[in-house]
Amino acid sequence: MNRSYVRGVHFDPDKVGLTGTREEVLDAISTWVQADSGRLLWLTGGAGTGKSAIAHTIATRFSFLQRLGSSFFYTRGQAGHEPQGLFSTFARDLADLDPQFRQELASTIRKDRALRTTSVSWSLFLVLLPLAKRLQNVLAQFENFLVKPSSQFTMPGPVVFIIDALDECGDAKSRRVLLDILSTRLKDLPSNFRFVVTSRAEADIETSFSKSSYVEARRMGDIPRSCTERDIRAFLSQRLQDFNVDLSLLTKKSEFIFQWAFVAAEYIAEDQPGSDWEERYDTVLSSGSIGDEGPLDSLYRQVLEQ
């Protein structure tokens, strides 16, 4: 099955964070993008801490500015969500952004033996792209789909690439080459390319990025709890404005996990047969950690049981 261009992996404007929340980390990422201080910013944190919402927000911001090269939001187990689909997807999106890159990319594909006798228009090239057999592996895709075509890249200003949930990209073995490229080879790309990567702190990702001189790490756990508490309360206040709930109690119950607040609010607010909102509110409040089960897993269990 071909993985050359993966659909359904791009940013979704409907998944951005609530306006006015996470402003500190969003501003820090935007400042980093504008500065000439590194190639890759790694945003890491536990499940449910809001990394993906931040990634969708950053992608939306830079898409509006016409500075988004591409975005890839991984989901474990989904078809095409493997390392092999990343750089070819990036290349096609970048070709839509910059005509010069499009021309260079088409030229690279023409030189491929499988396509050498074919007259390639841009629309036909998009069809023939999956047939470039020589470019099947991750390293070859990086070199032929990004490095070579971007050697003459002249678009001024930063160009941003988003990779969300890198830890969902297969297992440690399958993403080894991709991690090596991200931690050692981005210097081969134009200096105005910026990569923003989110993931949990898996051992292989932590090891690869910690050794790189041009990777800057930002940890969700370093965000002051007062800021996270403020943002979660703001989200709950907006989503549950029509319900007489105790915002302070719900905010405390979340244990600073954004996904907990999202699940709780959606469950309380969504009309469900056989229960009223007060009963669903009581269910949320009664959820609690059991053994190794954290607050988010406990809430999921409680909701599913109901």
WOSUL-V789010 format. One record per backbone hydrogen bond with DSSP energy under -0.5 kcal/mol. CO is the residue of the C=O (numbers start at 1). NH is the residue of the N-H. E is the energy in kcal/mol with one decimal. If there is no record, write none. Layout:
co: <CO/CO>
nh: <NH/NH>
e: <E/E>
This chain:
co: <5/9/12/13/18/22/23/24/25/26/27/28/29/30/31/35/39/40/40/41/41/42/42/43/44/46/48/50/51/52/53/53/54/55/56/57/58/59/60/61/62/62/63/67/67/70/72/72/75/78/80/82/83/83/85/86/87/88/89/90/91/92/93/94/98/99/100/101/102/103/104/105/106/107/109/112/112/113/115/118/119/121/122/123/124/125/127/128/129/131/132/133/137/138/139/140/141/141/142/142/143/146/148/149/150/159/160/160/161/162/163/164/165/166/168/171/173/175/176/177/178/179/180/181/181/185/186/190/192/194/194/195/195/196/197/198/199/200/202/203/204/205/206/207/209/212/214/214/214/215/216/218/219/220/224/224/225/226/227/228/229/230/231/232/233/234/235/236/238/240/243/245/246/247/248/249/250/251/252/254/256/257/258/259/260/261/262/263/264/265/266/272/276/277/278/279/280/281/282/283/284/290/294/295/296/297/298/299/300/301/302>
nh: <7/73/15/16/21/26/27/28/29/30/31/32/33/34/35/37/195/42/216/43/197/44/218/199/220/49/259/54/55/56/17/57/58/59/60/61/62/63/64/65/67/68/66/69/160/162/74/164/78/81/82/85/86/87/89/90/91/92/93/94/95/96/97/98/102/103/104/105/106/107/108/109/110/111/112/115/116/116/118/120/121/125/126/127/128/129/130/131/132/133/135/136/141/142/143/144/145/146/146/147/148/150/151/152/153/194/69/70/196/72/198/74/168/169/170/175/176/179/180/181/182/183/184/185/186/188/189/193/159/161/196/41/197/163/43/166/45/202/206/207/208/209/210/211/212/215/39/40/216/217/42/44/222/223/227/228/229/230/231/232/233/234/235/236/237/238/239/240/241/243/245/247/250/251/252/253/254/256/255/257/258/261/262/263/264/265/266/267/268/269/270/275/280/281/282/283/284/285/286/287/287/293/298/299/300/301/302/303/304/305/306>
e: <-0.5/-2.8/-2.5/-1.0/-2.2/-2.3/-2.7/-1.9/-2.2/-2.4/-2.4/-2.2/-2.4/-1.8/-1.6/-0.6/-2.8/-0.5/-2.8/-0.7/-2.9/-0.7/-3.3/-1.7/-3.1/-1.4/-2.8/-1.8/-2.3/-2.9/-0.7/-2.1/-2.8/-2.5/-2.2/-2.5/-2.4/-2.0/-2.0/-1.2/-3.7/-0.7/-1.5/-0.8/-3.3/-2.1/-0.7/-2.5/-1.9/-2.1/-1.5/-1.6/-1.4/-0.5/-1.2/-2.5/-2.5/-2.1/-2.1/-2.6/-2.2/-1.4/-1.1/-2.3/-2.1/-2.2/-2.2/-2.8/-2.4/-2.0/-2.1/-2.1/-2.2/-1.4/-1.4/-1.6/-0.9/-0.6/-2.0/-0.7/-0.7/-2.7/-1.7/-0.8/-2.4/-2.0/-0.5/-2.3/-1.6/-2.2/-1.9/-1.3/-2.3/-2.4/-2.4/-2.8/-2.8/-0.6/-1.3/-2.4/-2.6/-1.7/-1.4/-0.6/-1.8/-2.9/-2.9/-1.2/-2.9/-2.2/-2.5/-2.3/-2.1/-1.8/-1.7/-1.7/-1.0/-2.6/-2.0/-2.2/-2.5/-1.9/-1.5/-2.5/-0.7/-2.1/-1.7/-1.9/-2.5/-2.8/-0.5/-2.8/-0.6/-2.7/-3.2/-2.6/-1.2/-2.2/-2.9/-2.5/-2.1/-2.5/-2.1/-0.9/-1.0/-0.6/-1.6/-1.8/-0.5/-0.5/-3.1/-2.5/-1.9/-1.4/-0.9/-1.8/-3.1/-2.0/-2.4/-2.6/-2.3/-2.1/-2.2/-2.7/-2.6/-1.9/-2.7/-2.5/-0.8/-2.0/-1.9/-1.0/-2.3/-2.6/-2.2/-2.2/-1.5/-0.7/-1.2/-1.1/-0.6/-1.6/-2.4/-2.7/-2.8/-2.5/-2.5/-2.3/-2.4/-2.5/-2.0/-1.4/-1.9/-2.6/-2.3/-2.0/-2.1/-2.2/-1.7/-0.8/-1.0/-2.4/-2.4/-2.0/-2.5/-2.6/-2.6/-2.7/-2.7/-2.6/-1.7>
